[in-house]
């Protein structure tokens, strides 16, 4: 659910209950929802904690500095201390979610492998003979717009120079008049 959908739901619900003399517009509802979010953020910045009864507790906690590794290079990286917001749901929310919530389906799409996996084989003893490198063929991109695999190189055959017959025999180095 998005903020827009929350605004629409609140607006429809408020208008059904006729909480106001006139109808509450979605624009006014959006403004109220935004003020609520801003108040939560402001309270977290100033006080570090906000407790909403029957909903839960938002709290700012500080993560300690730590050492990590860059997954591409394997190099050690220092990660600085940072503030993070945590949320602890209230009892009423936890009970309702356990009882009524639909199980969340995995939204991740399965990864496409670049090359088909080879069947498992018994490990062969390693030899020290140099292997011939396999030609690299670029894989097509995920959206289908990538370059097609390169065609095999065409062997270059030397062409002997051709002799073009002339109509007049050349007898001297001086130009003809």
N, C-alpha and C positions, 0 to 999 in steps of 0.2 A: 504494500500500500504506500502511496506517495502522499506528500503534504497536500497536494491538490485534491486527492480523493478524501483525505481527512476533512478538509474544509467543506467539500460538497456534502459529506455525511452529516457533519455538525450543523450546517446550514439547513439541510432538509429536516433534521430532527428538531431544531429550534423552531422552524416555521410550522411543523405539525403540532407542536405543543403550544404554539402561539404565546411565546414568552414575551413578545413585544406587541405593541399596538399594530405596527405595520410588519411587513416581512423583513427578515434579516437577509441582506444580500451576501453573495459569496465573497464579494470584495471586502465587505466589513468583517465577515467571518475570517477571511484570510489574514486580515490585519490583527485580529484578536489572537489567532493561533500564533502568528509571528511574534507578537508581544509576549506570549507565554514562553516561547522558546528563548527569546532574548532575556527574559527574567531568570530562567533557569541558568543560562550561560553566565549572566552577570553575578548571580549568587555563587556559582561555582568559582568564578574568578576571585570574588571578594572574600568568601567564607570557606571555600573548599569543600562544602558539603551541602546538599539539599535533600530533605526527607519529605516525600509526598505520601501521606497516609493511604493505605490500601493500594498503592502503586509500587513504590520502591524508593531506594536511596541511590542518588548519584554522589560520587565522591572523587576528589582529585587525590591521586596517589603519585609518589615520585618513584620512578624506576631507577635503580642504581646503575652507575656506569658499568660496562661489561666489555669483554673482548669477544669478537665474532670473527667469522671468516667470510671473505668474498667468495661466493660460490663459483665464479668463473675462473679466478686466478688462484684461489686457495690462500691468498695473502691474509695475514691477521689485520683486523681493523678494530680501532677503538671506538666504541659506541658511547656517546656522552649520556649522562643522566638526563631524564626527561619526565615531564608531568604527563600523566594519562588519566582519563576519566573512566571510572569503573561504575557498574550498575549492579545493585543487588535487588532483585525483585521482592516485592512485599508478599505476605502470606496469601492474601486474596488473589493476587495476580497468579502466583504459582499454582494455587489450587485450580483456578479456572483454566489455565493453560494445560495442566495435566489432564483435566477432565474433558475439555472440549476441543482443544487445538488439533488441527489436522497434522499428520506427520509431514514434515518438510521434505520435499523431494529434492534429490541432488540436482542442483542447477548447472553443475559443471558439465561441459561437454567432454566426451572422452577424447583424449589426445590422439592425434593422428601420428602414427609412427612414420619416420622418413624411409625406413627400409623394412621389409618383412623380417620378422624374427626367425632365426635359423632354429631348426629342431635341436634339442639338446643332444650332444654327442659325448662319448667317452673322451676324456682329456687325452690328447696325443702328446707324446714326449716332445719337448721343445728341441728344435734343431737350430744350429747356428748358421745355416745356409741363408744367404740373402734372398729375400723374396722379391719377385717382380712386382713393382707397384701397379695397383689397379688403376685404370683410367677413371678420373673423376667426372661424373656426369651430374650437372646441377639438377636438384630435385625441383619439380614444378611447385609454384607457390600454392598456399592454401586456397586462395581465391581463384585459382585457375588462370591468372594473368602472367605467370612466370614464363621465363624463356623455355622453349622446348629443348630437349636434349640435343647437344651438338652432334652434327653429322660427322662420321669418321673422316679424318683428313684424306684429301685426294693426293696421291703421289705425284710429284713434279717430274715430268719427263723432259729432258733437254731436247729442244727442237733444233735441228741443224739449220744454218742460214741458207736461205734460198737464193739462187742466182736468177736474176731477172735479165732475159736477153734484151739487148738494145738493138735498134734498127740501124744505127750508123756505127761503124767501127771507129774507135778513138785512135788517132795516129799521133797526136802531140798533146803537150800540156797547155797549149794556148787555146783560149776560147774560140769557138767557130764564129765566123763573121757572116 
